[in-house]
Each structure stands twice: as structure tokens, then as C-alpha cells.
Amino acid sequence: MNVDDAGTLGKGGMKVEGVWQQDDETRGGSMAFGFGPTETLELEVGVSRDRDASASPSVTLRGVGVGAKWVPYQNEIGWSLGARFDYGRTRAEGETEHEYALTGLASYRFENGQIIHLNAGATHVKVPGDRETLRTWGVGYEYPLAERLQLTAEIFGEEHSGPDKAVGLRYEIFDGFKVSAAIGHGNDREFGQAGFAWEF
């Protein structure tokens, strides 16, 4: 999901995530590795490579990023509250874009397995000769369809643009290893992704 949850790996936990995505005429993949040095802190590094076919010739986008999620208030039932900071750098055709994001996280877990996620924050983007700060938001929902299968739905966006909406499925093949797929629409375009997450 694009909307993040208020939860961490726990002390000593690790994860590997991979995603293939298509957003209008841009498609590519990303990989991320996460580690939990404490019960409430999660650190992450990632790389991505995408190709934008809307340009002629097409443009290759190469990105790297780091993130830190801190969730001091976590509960199996009820509210969990925290925040995360992310930095990303994307290079394309000799130009570099820097992005900084700070997001507040809240999740409410019901006894029947349903979960609601709320995100609110801001993103600062800096490109050669210009910079801009935009408010961001998101609402996500998880509904258990079976013991290992969940339906996901989300709506999210940023200042000066309309919302994006997506629905998907997540299936846990074995303990800690999940696969997922989602499709969405927003701002006169279609997008989708498929991926996996392995926590160990």
C-alpha cells in the first residue's frame, strides 16, 4: 500500500521488499531492505529504476532512498501512533531531484482483524532552479477475507492535485512472506503494482 501503517519490525527484525509498478507510461521496479534496531524504530534503504516512455526517446529514472519510522505507541488492538522521515534522490538525463518527506502515522486495529491507517504530512522537492513543499495525506483500509488473505483499499494525494484511489489483495504464503497486487486510478491516469514482502 502507498498509505503506511503505524507499526515497526521490532528489535532485531529485518525485511526485504520488492515491487514492480506501472504509473501511466512510467514502469519499473524497486527493492528495499529494512531493519529494526529497537522495538519502536525501523530503518530502511532502497533503490529503484524506472523508464518513462512518455518522452521520446524514453528516459531512465534511477533512485536511491533512506527512511526512518518511529512508532513509540503500538498496540495489537486499538490505536498505534508514530511518524516517519524519508529522503530520496532521483537522477534522470543529468538532472537530480531531491525529496524530503515527513509523515505522521496512525493505525487503528479492530478485534475482528480490520485495520484503518491514516497519514498526514508534507513533502519538500528540490530540482535544479526550483523547490516546492506540498502537504500530503492518505487513508488506508485492510479487511481480512480469509485467514491469510486481505483486501486493501486506499485513497491518497498531495496538495494541488486530485486524489488517487487503489484496491488490492495481499496473501501470506507462509509466516512472514507475503505477495500483493493492486490497481488504481487518479488524475487522469491508471496505475498498478505487484510485489512481495519478507519479514524475518
C-alpha positions in Angstrom: 0.0 0.0 0.0 1.0 3.6 -0.6 -0.5 4.5 2.8 1.9 3.5 5.5 1.0 1.7 8.7 1.9 2.7 12.3 4.0 -0.3 13.1 7.6 -1.4 13.1 9.5 -4.7 12.7 10.5 -4.9 16.4 14.0 -5.2 17.8 16.3 -7.3 15.6 13.7 -7.8 12.9 14.5 -7.5 9.2 12.6 -7.3 5.9 13.1 -7.4 2.2 10.6 -5.9 -0.2 10.3 -5.8 -3.9 7.8 -4.0 -6.2 7.1 -3.9 -9.9 5.0 -0.9 -10.8 3.4 1.0 -13.7 2.1 4.5 -13.5 0.7 5.7 -16.8 3.7 5.5 -19.2 6.3 5.0 -16.5 7.2 1.5 -15.4 9.9 -0.2 -13.4 10.9 -1.8 -10.1 12.2 -1.1 -6.6 13.9 -3.0 -3.8 14.1 -2.1 -0.1 15.8 -3.5 3.0 14.6 -2.7 6.5 16.0 -3.3 10.0 14.6 -2.8 13.5 17.4 -1.7 15.8 14.9 -1.2 18.7 11.3 -2.1 19.4 9.9 1.2 18.2 12.4 2.2 15.4 12.6 0.9 11.9 15.3 1.9 9.4 15.1 1.4 5.6 17.3 1.8 2.5 16.0 1.3 -1.1 16.9 1.6 -4.8 14.6 2.0 -7.8 14.9 2.0 -11.6 12.0 3.2 -13.9 11.6 4.0 -17.5 9.4 6.9 -18.6 8.0 6.2 -22.1 6.1 9.5 -22.4 9.3 11.2 -23.6 10.9 10.5 -26.9 13.4 8.9 -26.6 12.3 7.3 -23.3 14.0 8.5 -20.0 15.5 6.2 -17.4 15.0 7.3 -13.7 17.4 5.9 -11.1 16.6 6.5 -7.5 18.0 5.8 -4.0 16.4 6.5 -0.7 16.6 6.1 3.1 13.8 6.2 5.6 13.3 6.0 9.4 10.0 5.1 11.1 9.4 5.7 14.8 6.3 4.4 16.4 6.6 4.8 20.2 2.9 3.9 20.8 2.0 0.5 19.5 -1.0 -1.8 20.3 -2.3 -5.0 18.9 -5.9 -3.7 19.4 -6.7 0.0 19.2 -4.5 2.9 18.2 -0.9 2.9 17.2 0.8 6.3 16.7 4.1 7.4 15.2 5.9 9.2 12.4 8.4 8.6 9.6 11.1 10.6 7.7 12.2 9.8 4.2 14.8 11.1 1.8 15.1 10.2 -1.8 17.3 11.1 -4.8 16.3 10.5 -8.4 18.6 11.1 -11.4 17.4 11.4 -15.0 19.2 12.8 -18.0 21.9 14.5 -16.0 19.4 16.2 -13.6 18.9 15.3 -9.9 15.8 15.6 -7.9 15.9 15.6 -4.1 12.8 14.8 -2.0 12.3 15.0 1.8 9.1 13.8 3.4 7.8 13.9 7.0 4.6 11.9 7.7 2.5 11.4 10.8 1.2 7.8 11.1 -1.9 6.4 12.9 -3.4 3.0 12.7 -6.5 1.6 14.4 -6.7 -2.2 14.7 -10.1 -3.8 15.4 -10.6 -7.1 17.2 -12.0 -8.7 14.0 -8.8 -8.0 12.1 -9.8 -4.9 10.2 -7.3 -2.0 10.2 -7.6 1.7 9.3 -4.5 3.7 8.5 -4.2 7.5 8.5 -1.3 9.5 7.1 -0.7 13.3 7.1 2.5 15.1 6.3 4.5 17.2 3.8 7.0 16.6 1.1 9.7 19.0 0.0 11.0 18.6 -3.5 14.1 20.3 -4.8 15.2 20.3 -8.5 17.7 22.5 -10.3 16.4 26.0 -10.2 13.2 25.2 -8.2 11.9 23.9 -5.0 8.4 23.2 -3.6 6.7 22.0 -0.4 3.4 20.1 -0.7 1.1 18.8 2.0 0.3 15.1 1.7 -2.4 12.8 3.1 -3.7 9.2 2.9 -6.4 6.9 4.3 -6.0 3.1 4.0 -8.2 0.1 5.0 -7.4 -3.6 5.4 -10.2 -6.2 5.5 -9.5 -10.0 6.2 -11.2 -12.1 3.5 -9.6 -15.4 4.8 -7.0 -16.5 7.3 -4.1 -15.4 5.1 -5.9 -13.2 2.5 -6.6 -9.5 2.9 -8.4 -6.9 0.8 -6.7 -3.5 0.8 -8.2 -0.2 -0.3 -6.7 3.3 -0.1 -7.1 6.9 -1.1 -4.2 9.3 -1.0 -2.9 12.5 -2.5 -1.0 15.8 -2.2 -1.7 19.5 -2.4 -2.6 20.9 -5.8 -3.7 17.5 -7.2 -6.7 15.2 -7.1 -6.8 12.0 -5.0 -5.5 8.6 -6.2 -7.6 5.6 -5.3 -6.5 1.9 -5.3 -7.7 -1.5 -4.3 -5.7 -4.7 -4.0 -5.1 -8.1 -2.4 -2.4 -9.3 -0.1 -1.7 -13.0 0.6 0.6 -14.6 3.1 2.2 -17.7 1.5 4.0 -18.6 4.7 4.7 -16.9 8.0 6.4 -13.6 7.2 6.3 -13.9 3.4 3.5 -12.0 1.6 2.7 -11.2 -2.0 0.4 -8.4 -3.1 -1.1 -6.7 -6.2 -3.1 -3.5 -6.6 -4.6 -1.4 -9.3 -5.7 2.3 -9.1 -6.9 5.4 -10.8 -6.4 9.1 -10.3 -5.5 12.4 -12.0 -6.5 11.1 -15.5 -4.2 8.0 -15.4 -4.2 4.4 -14.4 -1.5 2.7 -12.2 -0.8 -0.6 -10.6 1.8 -2.7 -8.8 2.7 -6.2 -7.8 5.2 -7.1 -5.1 6.4 -9.2 -2.2 7.5 -8.6 1.4 9.5 -11.0 3.5 9.9 -10.2 7.3 12.3 -12.4 9.3 
